[in-house]
Amino acid sequence: MPLVECRDCGKQIGKSAKQCISCGAILKRGLDWPNLAINFLFMSIAVISLFFAIQSDDRAEKMFTSNIKPLIQNRPIDFEIAQAIEGTTWRTKLEVINYSGFDAFNITSDLKYGTNDWLVEWFMANKKKLEEKNALGKPLTDWEKKELINYEPPIIKKLEAGHRVETRVLGAAPSRSNFCETARDHEKIFVRTAWANEKGHTFDLIREYTLLCTFANGGRHYSFIPENIVSPEE
């Protein structure tokens, strides 16, 4: 065993001894830098490995949840008259179909005609303004009070695989009284659909349709022709 000299009494003692056997002095040792460096290196490697493992698991989880993708078709099928908060107005009726083998959740619909605003988005923004106005104690008109209380966005909480339902979006539509007689014999309609799978991963799709009006059997007939997918699913 290598020997060293005790700093207090000068006697020879073992290099690894913690206390002098002659005088009982507690021997102070310097830091073992080589061992510390090796330990630090191994700890760094372990931390880095753990970080990349977590990142890999996170990517795998995202891929897994996104692959569970309900295939939702949301298309306009007709117009109908509705007694709305501001009186008689038009609603656009949509058919929502789940073509996949996975259930879909929290399906929302919105639409706009041409370059106009998104209808549901506009109604919700206006409702927020009315809530702020009401919170400040400012008087609301009768129409504003009705709109504040009554309007709720269309949402389908759950649509099972292979099922279909109808939903309706309140708001302006081409006038059925003069649409076919004007030069605007067609118009662009954009339908936006958002939904989630059972893992909470969300999807968003905007599809463009062309609205056509024709006369048949003494009346008007409206057709919605699918055109393009404007935005990719996320």
Sequence and secondary structure as in RCSB ss.txt:
>XXXX:A:sequence
MPLVECRDCGKQIGKSAKQCISCGAILKRGLDWPNLAINFLFMSIAVISLFFAIQSDDRAEKMFTSNIKPLIQNR
PIDFEIAQAIEGTTWRTKLEVINYSGFDAFNITSDLKYGTNDWLVEWFMANKKKLEEKNALGKPLTDWEKKELIN
YEPPIIKKLEAGHRVETRVLGAAPSRSNFCETARDHEKIFVRTAWANEKGHTFDLIREYTLLCTFANGGRHYSFI
PENIVSPEE
>XXXX:A:secstr
  EEE TTT  EEETT SB TTT  B      HHHHHHHHHHHHHHHHHHHHHHHHHHHHHHHHHHHS   EEEE
EEEEEEEEETTEEEEEEEEEEEE SSS EEEEEEEEEETTS  HHHHHHHHHHHHHHHHHTT    HHHHHHHHH
    EEEEE TT EEEEEEES    TTTTTTSS  EEEEEEEEEEE TT  EEEEEEEEEEEEEEETTEEEEEEE
EEEEEE   
